Amino acid sequence: MSFDRYATGTQELPIGVLDSGIGGLTVLAAILQLDAFDNATHRPGPDGRPDFEDERFLYLGDQANMPYGDYPSEGKTDFLQELILRDIVFLLGQRYWLSAAAPAPRHDKPPVKAIVIACNTATAYGLEAVTAALRKWRLPVPVIGVIDVGAGGALRAIAAHDGRSAVAVLATVGTCQSEGYPRALARQAQDAGRRPPTVIQQGCLGLASAIEGDPSYMRPAGTAQTVEYHGPAVDSQAAPIDPGLLRQYDFEPAGLLGRLDQPATWQLNSVGNYIRYHTASLMEAYRRRGSSEPIGAVILACTHFPFYQDEIAASFGRLRNFRTPDGAEPYRHLLVESPAFIDPSDLMARQLYEQLVRAGLLLESREVSALRVDEFYISVPNPALAGVQLAETGGFTHVYKYGRDPGHYDREYVKCVPMSNANLAPAVCETIRTKMPVVWSRLVTFSQKSPRTRDLPDATRLTSN
């Protein structure tokens, strides 16, 4: 790969945003809507103009390899780091594919001038490797990760309780295993001369995948019964459902597969039930620890989770008010009445602005930026790769996805292609359209007007409707 483009000025290049799926679009939305600085002086304080109004962005969601959070539990952290470095190479390069079936790649994608690693797991396991690679390649590309800013936001939130409250972390299994948030919280608290807070983590197996409609974790209507379920279950070692906590879970019947009188058959089949399971599991685990400090802040430590912040908050509120048949309220004293829900997206946007200003990379020329549109890419399995194993849904089989080993750089496992109707599920499109309209409008513009998508079939183009 050539880095010749970095030998000249990079200010006019787009900003790269990376995630393991579509969850990082929440970070992009926060960046696009940020108005925390004066655009003329760069001093703190809104001026009625979006802070990044002259910038353009290039997004990559590595959906084919998601969820990143499951690789550590499969003993594949080395391979996960390789996937993250492959993502970075894509952002720094010019190569992409028009579709999974395209006979040859194209080489007219712009590289990026800065990288936002929106994924918590990718930050925990890949940030150091990425910064080391950029130093080795001598590329002047700033990189921002999500964990430190999320930890800082939580500490500021619990300061209102004199620091005498705990922090809950809702994350992927991999992010929890990395201990990235407990370490960041302890380090930042100590740097501020404060006592490190009590931290309770919940590895939310399957929640991010359910949000993206992965049939291994949630079976949409019409999905074949043969797709193996990997979500929480009574006999699951990673995420066991405890029939004795059925009242705490309070599952929605429509989102639960199996017979209610046969717990061994239960399968979660709605995002709402995944949220109910994981919030109840966290609160019950915290109760059993015998802790007394109430949870004052909840870090939404996966970019997918802010899509459902209201539902997560409602589930915690329900648990705080939960009563046992004998009238006990086991969780009320373990959760403040109005805990702060920390979405690190806004904090990352602020840090990005400040870093670009310091590096002299912030673009301030509308005439230049008006000529370009944002670009959105997603990874899809490479069907032409020898030995690839695909499920009937078109994605990698679970065994193949987590059975790969690092070091085979000649194997192109995925093709990074423009986002379109061909690779975004209708439910995902609806989520983006309704929850992030500022992103949806730019995604539609890319699909309709970008030179990178001009040869796509009209039927695959996204529309504003």
C-alpha positions as CSV (number, residue, x, y, z in Angstrom):
1,M,0.0,0.0,0.0
2,S,1.3,3.5,-0.9
3,F,1.1,6.4,1.5
4,D,2.2,8.9,-1.1
5,R,-0.9,11.0,-0.5
6,Y,0.4,11.8,3.0
7,A,3.5,13.5,1.6
8,T,1.4,16.6,0.8
9,G,-1.1,18.6,2.9
10,T,-3.8,16.4,4.4
11,Q,-6.2,19.1,5.7
12,E,-8.7,18.6,2.8
13,L,-8.9,14.8,3.4
14,P,-12.0,13.4,5.2
15,I,-12.1,12.3,8.8
16,G,-12.3,8.5,9.3
17,V,-14.8,6.9,11.8
18,L,-14.4,3.2,12.5
19,D,-16.7,0.7,14.2
20,S,-17.4,-3.0,14.1
21,G,-20.9,-2.3,12.6
22,I,-23.4,0.5,12.4
23,G,-23.1,1.5,16.1
24,G,-20.4,4.0,15.4
25,L,-22.9,6.1,13.4
26,T,-24.0,7.3,16.8
27,V,-20.6,8.8,17.2
28,L,-20.7,10.3,13.8
29,A,-24.1,11.8,14.5
30,A,-22.7,13.5,17.7
31,I,-19.8,14.9,15.6
32,L,-22.1,16.3,12.9
33,Q,-24.4,18.0,15.5
34,L,-21.7,19.3,17.8
35,D,-21.9,23.0,18.5
36,A,-19.5,23.5,21.5
37,F,-17.0,25.9,20.1
38,D,-16.8,29.2,18.3
39,N,-15.9,28.3,14.7
40,A,-13.9,31.5,14.2
41,T,-11.9,31.6,17.4
42,H,-12.1,27.9,18.4
43,R,-12.8,28.9,21.9
44,P,-15.4,26.9,24.0
45,G,-18.9,28.1,23.6
46,P,-21.6,27.5,21.0
47,D,-22.0,29.9,18.1
48,G,-25.1,28.5,16.4
49,R,-23.0,26.7,13.7
50,P,-22.0,23.0,13.7
51,D,-18.4,22.8,14.7
52,F,-17.6,20.4,11.8
53,E,-19.7,22.1,9.2
54,D,-16.8,22.3,6.7
55,E,-15.6,18.7,7.2
56,R,-16.4,15.5,5.4
57,F,-16.3,12.1,6.8
58,L,-15.6,8.5,5.7
59,Y,-17.2,5.8,7.8
60,L,-16.4,2.1,7.9
61,G,-18.5,-0.5,9.7
62,D,-16.8,-4.0,9.8
63,Q,-20.2,-5.7,10.0
64,A,-19.0,-9.0,8.5
65,N,-16.6,-9.6,11.4
66,M,-18.8,-8.2,14.2
67,P,-19.3,-8.4,17.1
68,Y,-15.7,-7.6,18.0
69,G,-16.6,-8.1,21.6
70,D,-16.9,-11.9,21.2
71,Y,-13.4,-12.5,20.0
72,P,-11.6,-12.2,23.4
73,S,-14.0,-14.8,24.9
74,E,-13.1,-17.1,22.0
75,G,-9.4,-16.7,22.7
76,K,-8.9,-14.6,19.5
77,T,-7.5,-11.3,20.8
78,D,-4.5,-11.5,18.4
79,F,-6.9,-12.0,15.4
80,L,-9.0,-9.2,16.7
81,Q,-6.0,-6.8,16.6
82,E,-5.3,-7.9,13.1
83,L,-8.9,-7.1,12.0
84,I,-8.6,-3.7,13.6
85,L,-5.3,-3.0,11.7
86,R,-6.9,-4.2,8.5
87,D,-9.7,-1.6,9.1
88,I,-7.1,1.1,9.6
89,V,-5.3,0.1,6.3
90,F,-8.6,0.5,4.5
91,L,-9.2,4.0,6.0
92,L,-5.6,5.0,5.0
93,G,-5.8,3.6,1.5
94,Q,-7.7,4.1,-1.6
95,R,-9.0,0.6,-2.3
96,Y,-12.6,-0.6,-2.1
97,W,-15.0,-2.9,-3.9
98,L,-18.2,-1.8,-5.6
99,S,-19.9,-5.0,-4.4
100,A,-19.1,-8.5,-3.1
101,A,-19.4,-9.9,-6.7
102,A,-17.3,-7.2,-8.3
103,P,-14.5,-8.7,-10.5
104,A,-11.9,-6.2,-9.4
105,P,-11.4,-3.5,-6.7
106,R,-11.3,0.2,-7.3
107,H,-8.7,2.6,-6.2
108,D,-10.2,6.1,-6.1
109,K,-11.3,6.3,-2.4
110,P,-9.7,9.2,-0.5
111,P,-7.6,8.3,2.5
112,V,-8.3,10.0,5.9
113,K,-6.5,12.7,7.9
114,A,-7.7,11.5,11.3
115,I,-9.2,8.4,12.8
116,V,-12.0,8.0,15.4
117,I,-12.1,4.5,16.8
118,A,-15.8,4.5,17.9
119,C,-15.8,0.9,19.0
120,N,-15.1,0.3,22.6
121,T,-13.6,-3.2,22.1
122,A,-11.4,-2.0,19.2
123,T,-10.2,0.8,21.5
124,A,-9.4,-1.6,24.3
125,Y,-7.6,-4.1,22.2
126,G,-6.3,-2.2,19.2
127,L,-5.6,1.5,20.1
128,E,-2.0,0.8,21.1
129,A,-1.3,-1.3,18.1
130,V,-2.8,1.3,15.8
131,T,-0.8,4.2,17.2
132,A,2.4,2.0,17.0
133,A,1.7,1.2,13.4
134,L,1.1,4.9,12.5
135,R,4.4,5.8,14.1
136,K,6.2,3.0,12.2
137,W,4.6,4.2,8.9
138,R,5.4,7.8,9.9
139,L,1.9,9.0,9.1
140,P,0.7,12.3,10.7
141,V,-2.8,10.9,11.5
142,P,-4.3,11.6,14.9
143,V,-6.3,8.8,16.5
144,I,-9.0,9.0,19.1
145,G,-10.3,6.1,21.2
146,V,-13.5,6.0,23.2
147,I,-12.7,4.6,26.6
148,D,-10.9,7.4,28.3
149,V,-13.5,10.0,27.3
150,G,-16.3,7.7,28.6
151,A,-14.6,7.2,31.9
152,G,-14.1,10.9,32.3
153,G,-17.7,11.6,31.7
154,A,-18.8,9.0,34.3
155,L,-16.5,10.5,36.9
156,R,-17.8,14.0,36.4
157,A,-21.4,12.6,36.7
158,I,-20.8,10.9,40.0
159,A,-19.1,14.0,41.4
160,A,-22.5,15.3,42.1
161,H,-22.9,12.6,44.7
162,D,-19.5,13.5,46.3
163,G,-18.0,10.6,44.4
164,R,-19.8,8.2,46.8
165,S,-21.6,6.3,44.1
166,A,-20.7,3.5,41.8
167,V,-20.3,3.3,38.1
168,A,-22.0,0.6,36.0
169,V,-20.5,-0.4,32.6
170,L,-22.8,-1.9,29.9
171,A,-20.4,-3.2,27.3
172,T,-19.6,-6.2,25.1
173,V,-18.1,-9.2,26.7
174,G,-14.7,-8.4,25.1
175,T,-14.7,-4.8,26.4
176,C,-15.4,-6.0,29.9
177,Q,-12.7,-8.7,29.8
178,S,-10.2,-6.0,28.8
179,E,-10.8,-4.2,32.1
180,G,-10.3,-1.0,30.0
181,Y,-13.0,1.0,31.8
182,P,-12.1,0.0,35.4
183,R,-8.5,0.9,34.7
184,A,-9.4,4.2,33.1
185,L,-11.8,5.1,35.9
186,A,-9.2,4.3,38.6
187,R,-6.4,6.1,36.8
188,Q,-8.4,9.3,36.1
189,A,-9.8,9.3,39.7
190,Q,-6.3,9.0,41.2
191,D,-5.0,11.7,38.8
192,A,-7.7,14.0,40.2
193,G,-6.9,13.1,43.8
194,R,-10.1,11.2,44.3
195,R,-11.0,7.7,45.5
196,P,-11.5,5.3,42.6
197,P,-15.2,4.5,42.3
198,T,-16.7,1.1,42.7
199,V,-17.3,-0.4,39.2
200,I,-19.8,-3.1,38.2
201,Q,-19.6,-4.4,34.6
202,Q,-22.1,-6.4,32.5
203,G,-20.8,-8.1,29.3
204,C,-24.0,-7.8,27.2
205,L,-23.7,-10.9,25.1
206,G,-25.7,-10.6,22.0
207,L,-27.2,-7.1,22.5
208,A,-25.2,-5.4,19.8
209,S,-25.8,-8.3,17.5
210,A,-29.5,-8.2,18.2
211,I,-29.6,-4.5,17.4
212,E,-28.0,-5.3,14.0
213,G,-30.4,-8.2,13.4
214,D,-27.8,-11.0,13.5
215,P,-29.9,-14.2,13.2
216,S,-27.5,-16.0,15.6
217,Y,-28.9,-13.9,18.4
218,M,-32.3,-12.8,17.2
219,R,-34.4,-14.6,14.6
220,P,-36.3,-12.1,12.4
221,A,-39.5,-13.3,10.8
222,G,-38.7,-15.6,7.9
223,T,-35.3,-16.7,9.3
224,A,-34.7,-20.4,8.9
225,Q,-35.0,-22.5,12.0
226,T,-31.6,-24.1,11.3
227,V,-29.7,-20.9,12.3
228,E,-28.0,-21.8,15.6
229,Y,-28.8,-19.5,18.5
230,H,-25.9,-18.2,20.5
231,G,-27.6,-15.7,22.9
232,P,-28.5,-16.0,26.6
233,A,-30.1,-19.3,27.6
234,V,-30.7,-21.4,30.7
235,D,-27.8,-23.7,29.8
236,S,-25.4,-21.0,28.5
237,Q,-22.2,-20.7,30.4
238,A,-21.4,-17.2,29.1
239,A,-24.9,-15.7,29.7
240,P,-27.1,-18.0,31.8
241,I,-30.8,-17.2,32.2
242,D,-31.8,-17.9,35.8
243,P,-35.5,-19.0,35.9
244,G,-35.5,-17.8,39.5
245,L,-35.2,-14.3,38.3
246,L,-38.1,-14.4,35.8
247,R,-40.0,-11.6,37.7
248,Q,-36.9,-9.4,37.6
249,Y,-36.4,-10.0,33.9
250,D,-40.0,-9.3,33.2
251,F,-39.6,-10.5,29.6
252,E,-42.0,-9.4,26.9
253,P,-43.8,-12.5,25.7
254,A,-43.7,-11.5,22.1
255,G,-39.8,-11.3,22.3
256,L,-39.3,-14.7,23.9
257,L,-39.1,-17.9,21.9
258,G,-39.9,-21.3,23.5
259,R,-42.5,-22.4,26.1
260,L,-42.8,-20.3,29.2
261,D,-43.2,-23.5,31.3
262,Q,-40.0,-25.0,29.8
263,P,-37.1,-22.7,30.7
264,A,-34.6,-24.9,28.8
265,T,-36.4,-23.8,25.5
266,W,-36.1,-20.1,26.1
267,Q,-34.4,-17.9,23.5
268,L,-34.4,-14.1,23.6
269,N,-35.9,-12.7,20.4
270,S,-36.2,-8.9,20.9
271,V,-33.8,-6.1,21.6
272,G,-36.1,-5.2,24.5
273,N,-35.7,-8.6,26.1
274,Y,-31.9,-8.5,25.7
275,I,-32.0,-5.1,27.6
276,R,-34.2,-6.5,30.3
277,Y,-32.0,-9.6,30.7
278,H,-28.7,-7.7,31.0
279,T,-29.9,-4.9,33.2
280,A,-31.5,-7.4,35.6
281,S,-28.3,-9.5,35.5
282,L,-26.2,-6.5,36.4
283,M,-28.3,-5.4,39.3
284,E,-28.6,-8.9,40.7
285,A,-24.9,-9.4,40.5
286,Y,-24.3,-6.1,42.2
287,R,-26.7,-7.0,45.0
288,R,-25.0,-10.3,45.6
289,R,-21.7,-8.6,45.9
290,G,-23.0,-6.9,49.0
291,S,-22.1,-3.4,47.9
292,S,-23.8,-0.5,49.4
293,E,-22.9,2.4,47.2
294,P,-25.7,3.3,44.8
295,I,-25.0,3.3,41.0
296,G,-24.9,7.0,40.0
297,A,-23.7,6.6,36.4
298,V,-24.1,4.0,33.7
299,I,-21.7,4.1,30.8
300,L,-23.2,2.9,27.5
301,A,-19.9,1.3,26.5
302,C,-20.9,0.0,23.2
303,T,-21.8,2.3,20.3
304,H,-24.9,0.3,19.6
305,F,-26.4,0.9,23.0
306,P,-27.2,4.7,22.7
307,F,-29.8,3.7,20.0
308,Y,-31.8,2.3,22.9
309,Q,-30.8,4.6,25.8
310,D,-34.5,5.3,26.6
311,E,-35.3,1.6,26.9
312,I,-32.2,1.0,29.0
313,A,-33.0,3.8,31.3
314,A,-36.6,2.5,31.6
315,S,-35.4,-1.0,32.5
316,F,-33.2,0.3,35.3
317,G,-36.1,2.4,36.6
318,R,-38.3,-0.6,36.6
319,L,-35.7,-2.6,38.6
320,R,-35.3,0.3,41.1
321,N,-39.0,0.1,41.8
322,F,-39.1,-3.8,41.7
323,R,-40.8,-5.5,44.7
324,T,-40.7,-9.1,45.7
325,P,-43.9,-10.9,46.7
326,D,-43.1,-10.1,50.4
327,G,-42.8,-6.4,49.6
328,A,-38.9,-6.1,49.7
329,E,-37.2,-3.7,47.3
330,P,-33.8,-5.4,46.7
331,Y,-32.4,-2.8,44.2
332,R,-33.8,0.5,45.4
333,H,-30.8,1.4,47.6
334,L,-28.4,0.2,44.8
335,L,-29.4,2.8,42.2
336,V,-29.8,6.6,42.5
337,E,-33.2,7.9,41.5
338,S,-31.9,9.5,38.3
339,P,-28.6,7.9,37.3
340,A,-26.6,9.6,34.5
341,F,-26.3,7.6,31.3
342,I,-23.0,8.3,29.7
343,D,-22.9,8.2,25.9
344,P,-19.2,9.0,25.1
345,S,-20.1,10.2,21.6
346,D,-20.4,13.9,22.4
347,L,-17.2,13.8,24.5
348,M,-15.3,12.2,21.6
349,A,-16.6,14.9,19.2
350,R,-15.3,17.6,21.5
351,Q,-11.9,15.9,21.8
352,L,-11.7,15.5,18.0
353,Y,-12.3,19.2,17.4
354,E,-9.7,20.2,19.9
355,Q,-7.1,17.7,18.4
356,L,-7.7,18.9,14.9
357,V,-7.3,22.5,15.9
358,R,-4.0,21.7,17.7
359,A,-2.7,19.8,14.6
360,G,-3.8,22.5,12.2
361,L,-6.0,20.0,10.4
362,L,-9.5,21.6,10.9
363,L,-10.9,22.4,7.4
364,E,-12.3,25.9,7.2
365,S,-13.1,26.3,3.5
366,R,-16.7,25.7,2.4
367,E,-15.8,26.1,-1.3
368,V,-13.6,23.0,-1.1
369,S,-15.8,20.9,1.1
370,A,-18.9,21.6,-0.9
371,L,-17.5,19.6,-3.8
372,R,-17.5,16.4,-1.8
373,V,-19.9,14.2,0.1
374,D,-19.4,11.9,3.0
375,E,-18.7,8.3,2.3
376,F,-20.1,5.2,4.0
377,Y,-18.6,1.7,3.7
378,I,-19.5,-1.7,5.2
379,S,-17.7,-5.0,5.1
380,V,-19.3,-8.1,3.5
381,P,-17.8,-11.6,3.4
382,N,-15.6,-12.3,0.3
383,P,-17.5,-15.2,-1.3
384,A,-14.5,-15.9,-3.7
385,L,-12.0,-16.6,-0.9
386,A,-10.9,-20.3,-0.9
387,G,-12.3,-22.2,2.1
388,V,-14.7,-19.5,3.2
389,Q,-17.7,-20.9,5.1
390,L,-21.0,-18.9,4.7
391,A,-24.3,-19.4,6.5
392,E,-27.5,-19.4,4.6
393,T,-28.0,-15.8,5.6
394,G,-24.9,-14.8,3.7
395,G,-22.7,-14.0,6.7
396,F,-19.8,-16.1,8.0
397,T,-20.7,-19.2,10.0
398,H,-20.0,-18.8,13.7
399,V,-17.4,-21.6,13.6
400,Y,-15.5,-20.0,10.7
401,K,-15.7,-16.4,12.0
402,Y,-14.1,-17.3,15.3
403,G,-11.9,-20.2,14.0
404,R,-9.6,-18.0,11.9
405,D,-6.0,-17.4,13.0
406,P,-3.9,-14.3,12.6
407,G,-1.0,-13.9,10.2
408,H,-2.7,-14.8,6.9
409,Y,-2.5,-11.3,5.4
410,D,-2.8,-12.7,1.9
411,R,-6.4,-13.8,2.7
412,E,-9.0,-11.1,2.0
413,Y,-11.7,-12.2,4.3
414,V,-14.0,-9.3,3.5
415,K,-14.7,-6.7,0.9
416,C,-15.4,-3.2,2.0
417,V,-18.2,-1.9,-0.2
418,P,-20.5,1.2,-0.3
419,M,-23.5,1.0,2.1
420,S,-26.6,0.3,0.1
421,N,-29.9,-1.6,0.2
422,A,-28.0,-4.7,-0.8
423,N,-26.1,-4.8,2.5
424,L,-28.2,-2.9,5.1
425,A,-31.2,-4.7,6.5
426,P,-34.5,-2.8,6.3
427,A,-34.7,-2.7,10.1
428,V,-31.2,-1.2,10.3
429,C,-32.1,1.5,7.7
430,E,-35.2,2.4,9.7
431,T,-33.1,2.7,12.9
432,I,-30.7,5.1,11.2
433,R,-33.4,7.0,9.5
434,T,-35.5,7.5,12.7
435,K,-32.9,7.8,15.3
436,M,-30.1,9.6,13.4
437,P,-31.7,11.7,10.6
438,V,-28.6,13.8,10.2
439,V,-26.6,10.7,9.3
440,W,-29.4,9.2,7.2
441,S,-29.6,12.3,5.0
442,R,-25.8,12.1,4.3
443,L,-25.9,8.4,3.7
444,V,-28.7,8.9,1.2
445,T,-26.7,11.6,-0.5
446,F,-23.7,9.3,-0.7
447,S,-25.8,6.5,-2.2
448,Q,-27.4,8.8,-4.8
449,K,-24.6,11.3,-5.7
450,S,-21.1,10.0,-4.9
451,P,-18.8,9.1,-7.7
452,R,-18.0,6.0,-5.7
453,T,-21.6,4.7,-6.1
454,R,-22.4,5.9,-9.6
455,D,-22.2,2.4,-11.0
456,L,-24.5,0.8,-8.4
457,P,-27.8,-0.6,-9.7
458,D,-30.6,1.9,-9.0
459,A,-32.5,-0.7,-7.0
460,T,-29.7,-0.8,-4.4
461,R,-29.6,2.9,-3.9
462,L,-30.9,4.3,-0.6
463,T,-33.6,6.8,-0.7
464,S,-35.0,9.5,1.6
465,N,-38.3,7.7,1.9
